């Protein structure tokens, strides 16, 4: 069986307009040796139809890992997707994050044994998210600060996340007060390390479940590397109907236990005890 260098896991749930834009973003990657594994948390048949259509239009293989809709069960579907990854290295992102053409190239260049990479994103308003089309993605216009300002994005320091200057990105990575964590929209690590901590904790719904995975990786001795200004994706706007305080409080308690106990393994992950 032919294997690829990188498996990219993209989570999605009934957001086909956004997912299609994201898939065009991967069509435009400089780095070509990858597969896409769609982690689908219960989407309807339109998502399956979209993926069948896109398979005929893109150069990379697309796997569709699906589970029945049972509320927000992202941790569970991500674990199923991890199992299906054929590459030794995994990049995790979301179906609302369009990658800049150098996105995977940077992850591939900076990957290192004993580390995971902690990236970030630039969040767009809904007005701009709607305007972006296939041509804007393939021409790279939608990653231009000038274009974004002309299409609804306000000026802010966060626009520095779109810098293409490696020296500037390295400096900003060094001085940023933001802690390097495993962020589900833009992080990567070795599959063997993710499997060694048993993937994501399936008790956790929305709110920090990705960070908790990173905390167990750190307990295992895997150090985070800050790359939030080196690798870029633009985040399309959407509502978060699945966000609730009860879930966040429960997740915070699990994360507190993970940090305090220094545990590396969850009994509620890929393998069930």
N, C-alpha and C positions, 0 to 999 in steps of 0.2 A: 504494500500500500504506500503510495506517495504521501509524504508528509510535508507540511509547510513550516516556515520558521516561526510564524506568529499566528495564533488564533485570536480573533477579535470577537468578544461576546458583546452583543447589543441587546439590551432589554427593551421590551415594547409591550404596549397594551392598547389596542384599538386607536392608534394614532398614525394612520396610514399616510396622511399628507406630510407629516413630519418625517416619518420613516423613509419615505421615498427620497426626500431631499438628502437625508443622511447617507443612503446607499449610493447616491450620485457622488457624494463626497468621497466615498471609498473608491469609486471608479477613477477618481482623479489623483490617487496617491502615487507619489514618486516610488515608494517601496511597494513591490508587487507580490512578494512571496507570503501571502496570507490567505486565510479563510475567514468567512463571517459565520458566526454561530448566533442565530437569533434566539434569544431567551424570551419566549412569548407567554405572558402570564394570563392566558385565557382569552385572547382576541377572537373575534368572530371570523367567518370564512373570507371576508374581504382582505384580511391580512395575508392569508394563505394564497389568495389569487394574486395579490400584489407581488409576493415573493416569486411566484411562478413566472410572472411577467418579467420581473427584474433579472431573473436568472438568464433570460435570453438576451439581455442588454449589457450585462457587465462581464468582465473578464474573470472575476474571482468566484470561487464556489460559495454557495450559501446553504447552510444547514438550518432547518426550522425545528427547534425544540419547543414543544407546546404542552401546556397542561390546562385542564378545565378551569374555568373561572370560579374561584372560591374566595373572592375578595383579594386584597393586596397580599400576594404571596411571592414577592420578588426574590427573597432569599432562597426559597424552594426551587424556583425555576432557574436561578443562577447556578445552583448546585448541579442540576440536571445538565445545564449547558457546559459546565466545567468538565463533567465526565465525557462529553462528546467532543471536546477539543482534542485535535490530533497533534498540535504543535507543542514543543517543550516550553513555550513562553506564551503568556496570556495577557492581552490588553482588554480591560473592561471599559465599556462606555454605554451610552444610552441612546435610544431611538429618537431623541430630540437634540442630539449634539452633532453638528456637521463638522467633520474633521478638516483642518487645513491640509493642503497637499503634502506637507512635510510631517504630518502627525505621526504616522507609523515609522517613518524614517528616523525621527528623533527617538522614539521609544526603542527602536532596534539599536541605534548607536549608543544609547546611554544605559541599556540593560547591563546588569553586572551580577555575578554570583554573590549571594549574601545580602542583596538589596531588593527593595521594591521601589517603583517610581511613582511619585505623587504629583499628578498634574492638576490643572484647573480648567476653567472655562470662562468665556465672556458671554454674559447673559444679555439677550436682545429683548426689546419690547415687542409686544404683539404686532404692532404696525410693521416693523421691520421683518419680523419672522414670516409674516404673510407675503411680503413683497419678494422675498428671495425665490428665484426659480432655478431651473436646471442650468441655464446659461450663466447666471450669476455665480453658480458653484463651479462649473467647469472652467470659466474664465478667471476664477479666483477673485472676482470683484467684491464678493460679499465678505472678504477678509481685509479689505482696504479700509483704513480709518476714514479716509475722505469719502468713500462711497457710503459707509455706514452713517456718517454724520449727515450726508445728503438724504438719507432714507430713514430718519427718525431717531437716531441714536444721539444722546446728549454727550457733551464733552465731560470726561472724568479721568482720574488717574488710572482707572481700570483698563482704559484703552491701551495701556502699556502691555497688556497681555497679548496684544496682537503684533508686538515687535518681531521683526525678522533678523535683528542684529544679535548674533550670538553673544557678543561681549556684554551688551546691555542686558540680555536675558539672564546671563550668569550672575551679573551684579545684583539684579533684582531678586533672583532666587536666593542669593546670599543674605540680603538685607531684609527680606520680607519678614514681618512678625508672624505671619500665618504658619502654623505648625504643619509639617508634612504628615499627612494621613492618607489612608486608603480611601479615595474618593471614587464612587461608583461611576461617575461620568468620565473619568480620565485617570486611570491608574493601571499599572502593569506589574507582573511578577512571574516567577517561574512556576509552572504548573506543579512541580514536585513539592514546592514550599506550600502552595495553597492546599494541596491534598494532605500534606503533613499536619496541617492544623484542622483538617476535616471541613474545609470550605466555610460557607456562611452558616450562622446559627439560625435555623428555621423557626425558632420561637419569635424572632424579631421581624416586625413589619416595618412600616415607614419610620425613619428617624435614626440614623446612625448605625444601621446594620453593616454598612460597608466599612465604616471606621472601626467597628469591633473586630472585623476580620483582620484589619491592619494591626490592631492592638495585640491579637494573638500571634501574628507574624513577628512582631517586635519581641514578644515573650519567647519566641522560638530562637531569637537571635538575628532575625532578618531586619536590617536597618532601612528606614525610609530615606529616599533621596528626593529633595525638593526640585521639581521641574515645572512649576506652575507658569513660568514665563517662557519656557523653552518649547513647549508643545501646546498647540492651540486647537480648541474646538469652540464653535459658537453655539450657544444654547438657545434653542427656540422656545418661546414663551408658551405656557400652558397653565391651566388650573390644577390644583392639587386637592381633589375631593377626598383622597384617601388619607390626608393628614389629620391626625387627631391626638389630643394631649395624652390620652390613656396609653396609646401605643408608644409615644415618645418617652413617657415616664417609665414604662416597663423596660424599654430598651436601655434607658440610662442606668437602670438598676443592674441589668446584665453587664453593661460595659464597666460599671464600677467594680463588680465582682471580678471581671476579667483582669482589670488592672491590679486590683488588690491581691488576688490569688496568684497572679502571674501564670495563669493557665494557658496552655497552647492548644488544647483540644476542646471541641464542643461535642457533646453526646447527641446533639440535634442538628448534625451537619450532613455531609454526603453519605457517610456510613452511620447507620442507626444502631445504637447499643441495645 
